[in-house]
Amino acid sequence: MKIDTTAQLESLVGEPLERAKQACSQCGATTEGEPITVRSTIIDALMAPYPGEPAEGTEKFIRYLVAKRIIEEDEAGLTLEEAAMVKRLVGSAYGPLIVGQLWPLLDPEDVP
């Protein structure tokens, strides 16, 4: 399955979502808000630690490999198992606004 990782996510009223502007703790300069994309949300979900996560590293290593692929490819290919893992992690990491936009991309057959 291929997903467009460059697509920007939107608010409920269709406005592009952006990360909040931040001030540099070293120099005080303000950075512009970056677009929130499919890529950035999936990477954040893959790299986040989760309570109760098993100590063994097999899934963590797979998450790392999938994240590397998503960073390198604008249309990332995911196996069904990888897409299911990403779907599970996105569901744990985010609220309804993000889940509602990503789940149909990760599992189009399972959308009510």
Secondary structure, DSSP 4 states (H G I P E B T S, - for coil): -EEETTPBPB-TTSPBPBPPPEE-TTT-PEEPPPBPBHHHHHHHHHH---TT--SSSHHHHHHHHHHHHHHH-SEEE--HHHHHHHHHHHHHH--HHHHHHHHHHH-GGG--
